[in-house]
Amino acid sequence: MKTHQNRRIHLISALLALPALACNAGADSNEQSLPPILEFKLAKDSISGSTVELVNGIRAIPSSWPTLMFATFKQNIEGNTLTFRCTATLIGPNVVLTAAHCVDPQKDDAPSLKASVKIDDIVLPMYCDMHTEYKKKALIGASPRSSDDFALCILDDKGNPPETLKKMTFETVDTKSVLAQGDPVLMTGYGCRELIVKNGRPSAGHADGLLRVADAVIDKPAGSEKYRPSYVTIRSSPSTEPALCPGDSGGPLFSGTTSKEQGRHRSIRGVNSSIAVDSGYFVSRIAATGTDSFKTWANQWLNEKAARQPKACGLNISAGDPRCTE
């Protein structure tokens, strides 16, 4: 996420996992046919140094965000092999929350992309499922299929979790509260230092791979857009306020904490999904976890995965559990 230079631009909408780098437009057909594998790393293993600069001059503290995971991967879109970035969050010892479009195979009736996470030099497979209503929607190019842009993943440690995972306190998902206009939130981002419009769509002008957080307020609550009912939106002035960037896809939106008090108790209120440009303003769209759509699907997913004993803070583990943020 970042602040942006003033410019006059028309309405543009695009997914946050927009390519950071386009390459191999005429890639080998065998390479194009192979689905990508999302290989996540924990924030502490992805961010160099103890702190990094935020766009507003406040420092993000990686140790305050141990549950965040980042991945860079290549995927074939309409004949071009492109590089993407996505973010995910550990919400339990074996459950990960991210955006559905991060694991979308870009084919109808195909399984979600394969994924894994490396923790303590151990690679653990992740088995991800997209929201059922999201999967029903038709592909619309590189954009998310719908505002139900949620995916939940089972982390398979084969009964022997890495030490870091044993000691971790996991993020809690708030499914009970509804975000209202004017509510304060904390945005997270791993995408870019600047946002530009390239070939008629938002693109990372400079992707530096640094973790950023920024304070914001909700502009429109869920249900405000007829065809995007699960989205809450944040409207940003181009030169002074933060907006989501490519690479921020799947990252969490928080409440209960601020950029100046990053260690405060907090809860996840949404998943970064898409960015639009409207009348000179950037509009960040986040899939809200306080919607009936997310709650119903998450409960169904937990029941379907019961044999794997999924444990997720705020879903089937209470926020008061010592393993969960309050």
SULUR-V12702 format. One record per residue. RES is the residue in one small letter. SS is DSSP state (alpha for helix, beta for strand, coil for the rest). D_LAST is the distance of its C-alpha to the last C-alpha in Angstrom with 2 decimals. Layout:
<<RES,SS,D_LAST> <RES,SS,D_LAST>>
This chain:
<<m,coil,25.56> <k,beta,27.98> <t,coil,30.26> <h,coil,33.68> <q,coil,37.35> <n,coil,39.03> <r,coil,40.98> <r,coil,42.43> <i,coil,41.13> <h,coil,41.30> <l,coil,38.67> <i,beta,37.30> <s,beta,34.54> <a,beta,33.41> <l,beta,30.68> <l,coil,28.49> <a,coil,29.65> <l,coil,33.06> <p,coil,35.21> <a,coil,34.92> <l,beta,38.37> <a,beta,41.08> <c,beta,43.43> <n,coil,46.07> <a,coil,46.99> <g,coil,49.67> <a,coil,47.63> <d,coil,49.20> <s,alpha,49.06> <n,alpha,47.72> <e,alpha,44.81> <q,alpha,44.12> <s,alpha,44.09> <l,coil,41.47> <p,coil,37.85> <p,coil,35.48> <i,beta,32.86> <l,beta,29.52> <e,beta,28.92> <f,beta,25.42> <k,beta,24.56> <l,beta,21.29> <a,alpha,20.86> <k,alpha,21.76> <d,alpha,24.97> <s,alpha,25.75> <i,coil,25.45> <s,coil,28.14> <g,coil,27.65> <s,coil,24.69> <t,beta,24.26> <v,beta,25.72> <e,beta,26.98> <l,coil,25.36> <v,coil,27.77> <n,coil,26.99> <g,coil,27.55> <i,coil,23.97> <r,beta,23.05> <a,beta,20.36> <i,beta,19.11> <p,alpha,19.12> <s,alpha,17.33> <s,alpha,14.19> <w,coil,14.47> <p,coil,15.31> <t,coil,14.38> <l,beta,16.88> <m,beta,20.33> <f,beta,23.63> <a,beta,26.93> <t,beta,30.41> <f,beta,32.90> <k,beta,36.21> <q,beta,37.07> <n,beta,40.30> <i,beta,40.24> <e,coil,43.60> <g,coil,45.60> <n,beta,43.79> <t,beta,41.63> <l,beta,38.73> <t,beta,35.92> <f,beta,32.36> <r,beta,28.91> <c,beta,25.58> <t,beta,21.89> <a,beta,19.38> <t,beta,15.79> <l,beta,14.75> <i,beta,12.18> <g,beta,13.24> <p,coil,15.96> <n,coil,18.61> <v,beta,17.46> <v,beta,17.79> <l,beta,17.48> <t,beta,20.25> <a,coil,22.98> <a,alpha,25.78> <h,alpha,28.41> <c,alpha,27.35> <v,coil,28.57> <d,coil,31.26> <p,coil,34.60> <q,coil,36.48> <k,coil,38.60> <d,coil,38.66> <d,coil,37.99> <a,coil,37.02> <p,coil,34.08> <s,coil,31.08> <l,coil,31.67> <k,beta,31.22> <a,beta,28.34> <s,beta,27.21> <v,beta,24.94> <k,beta,26.21> <i,beta,24.06> <d,coil,25.92> <d,coil,29.14> <i,beta,28.54> <v,beta,28.79> <l,beta,26.75> <p,beta,27.86> <m,beta,25.58> <y,beta,26.76> <c,beta,25.63> <d,beta,26.24> <m,beta,26.55> <h,coil,25.73> <t,alpha,28.84> <e,alpha,29.75> <y,alpha,29.49> <k,alpha,31.91> <k,alpha,34.36> <k,coil,34.92> <a,coil,37.78> <l,coil,37.45> <i,beta,37.88> <g,coil,38.63> <a,coil,35.83> <s,beta,33.56> <p,coil,30.70> <r,coil,32.31> <s,coil,30.07> <s,coil,26.89> <d,coil,25.26> <d,coil,24.71> <f,coil,22.16> <a,beta,22.57> <l,beta,20.72> <c,beta,22.01> <i,beta,22.36> <l,beta,22.41> <d,beta,25.29> <d,coil,25.19> <k,coil,27.98> <g,coil,26.27> <n,coil,26.19> <p,coil,23.01> <p,coil,23.47> <e,alpha,22.20> <t,alpha,19.84> <l,alpha,18.19> <k,alpha,18.10> <k,alpha,16.24> <m,coil,13.75> <t,coil,9.95> <f,beta,9.66> <e,coil,8.36> <t,coil,6.97> <v,beta,9.90> <d,coil,10.11> <t,coil,13.49> <k,coil,13.76> <s,coil,14.03> <v,coil,17.19> <l,coil,17.69> <a,coil,20.70> <q,coil,23.31> <g,coil,22.43> <d,coil,18.63> <p,beta,17.39> <v,beta,15.82> <l,beta,15.77> <m,beta,18.22> <t,beta,18.50> <g,beta,21.91> <y,coil,24.13> <g,coil,27.33> <c,coil,29.90> <r,coil,31.11> <e,beta,33.31> <l,beta,33.87> <i,beta,37.40> <v,beta,39.24> <k,beta,41.27> <n,coil,43.56> <g,coil,42.16> <r,beta,38.46> <p,beta,35.56> <s,beta,35.66> <a,beta,34.12> <g,beta,36.79> <h,beta,35.37> <a,coil,32.64> <d,coil,31.58> <g,coil,28.57> <l,coil,26.31> <l,coil,22.59> <r,beta,22.04> <v,beta,19.38> <a,beta,20.44> <d,beta,19.53> <a,beta,20.95> <v,beta,21.16> <i,coil,21.69> <d,coil,25.42> <k,beta,25.80> <p,coil,23.37> <a,coil,23.62> <g,coil,26.97> <s,coil,28.88> <e,coil,30.88> <k,coil,32.95> <y,coil,33.11> <r,coil,29.57> <p,coil,27.55> <s,coil,24.17> <y,beta,24.18> <v,beta,22.63> <t,beta,24.63> <i,beta,24.52> <r,beta,27.99> <s,beta,28.89> <s,beta,31.97> <p,coil,33.66> <s,coil,34.20> <t,coil,31.32> <e,coil,28.08> <p,coil,25.99> <a,beta,26.49> <l,coil,25.61> <c,coil,28.12> <p,coil,29.52> <g,coil,27.33> <d,coil,24.05> <s,coil,24.33> <g,coil,21.40> <g,coil,18.96> <p,beta,15.62> <l,beta,15.33> <f,beta,12.10> <s,beta,11.20> <g,coil,9.40> <t,coil,11.14> <t,coil,14.87> <s,coil,17.49> <k,coil,18.22> <e,coil,14.77> <q,coil,13.55> <g,coil,11.38> <r,coil,9.15> <h,coil,5.46> <r,coil,6.35> <s,beta,7.12> <i,beta,10.60> <r,beta,13.18> <g,beta,16.30> <v,beta,18.58> <n,beta,21.35> <s,beta,24.64> <s,beta,27.70> <i,beta,29.39> <a,beta,32.33> <v,beta,34.78> <d,beta,36.07> <s,coil,38.61> <g,coil,37.76> <y,beta,33.97> <f,beta,31.44> <v,beta,29.22> <s,beta,26.07> <r,beta,25.19> <i,beta,21.75> <a,beta,21.30> <a,beta,18.66> <t,coil,16.26> <g,coil,16.46> <t,coil,20.10> <d,alpha,21.86> <s,alpha,23.39> <f,alpha,20.28> <k,alpha,18.89> <t,alpha,22.36> <w,alpha,23.02> <a,alpha,19.76> <n,alpha,20.48> <q,alpha,24.06> <w,alpha,23.20> <l,alpha,21.16> <n,alpha,24.21> <e,alpha,26.64> <k,coil,24.99> <a,alpha,24.60> <a,alpha,27.19> <r,alpha,25.03> <q,coil,22.08> <p,coil,19.38> <k,coil,15.78> <a,coil,13.21> <c,beta,9.45> <g,coil,9.45> <l,coil,13.19> <n,coil,14.30> <i,beta,11.41> <s,coil,9.01> <a,coil,5.25> <g,coil,6.11> <d,coil,8.20> <p,coil,8.65> <r,coil,9.46> <c,beta,6.26> <t,coil,3.78> <e,coil,0.00>>
